[in-house]
C-alpha cells in the first residue's frame, strides 16, 4: 500500500455555512509522497465528514 499526503494550495477552502455539522471542503491540493516531495496535483471534494476538517488538512 502506498501512502500519500495532500496539502491544500489555498487556506480557508472549507465552507460551513450556518451549520458546522454539514461542512463541505473543496480545493486544489499538492500530492506529496512519504518523503514530503511533491509528486502531483489533485482537486479534492469532501462532504459529510462532520466539520472541522480544514485545520486537519493544513
N, C-alpha and C positions, 0 to 999 in steps of 0.2 A: 504494500500500500504506500502510495506517495502522499506526502503532506504538503500543503501549500498554505500560504498566508496571504490574505487580501488586505491592502492598505488603501483607504479612500483617498482620492485625489483632491477632494474638497471637504472642508468641515461643514457641519450642520446640514447634512442631507437627509435627516430624519424628520418626517412630518408626523406630529402627534395630534394636531387639530385640537378639538375640545376634550378628547378622551385619550389619556395615555395608554389605556389598555387596548387601543385599536391603532397603534402606531404603524407607520409604513416607512420603509427606508429604501431609497434607490440612489444609485450613483455610480460614477466611473471609479475604477479601482486599478491599482497595480497588483500584479500577481508575483509573489516572492517565493523562492524555494526555501528549503530548510536552513540554508546558509545566509539568507537575507538578500540574495541577489534578485533583482527584477528580471523576471523571465517572460513577462507578458502583461497584457491589459485585459480587463473584463468590465462588464456592466452588470451590476448586481441589483436585483429587486427582492426585497423581503417584506412579508406581511404576515400578520397573525402570530407574532412572536412574543407578545406581551409587553412591548415598550421598553425603552431604555437601552436599546442596542447601540446607539451612536457612540456612547462612551466606551463600550467594549470593543468597537471596531477601530477606534483611534488609538 
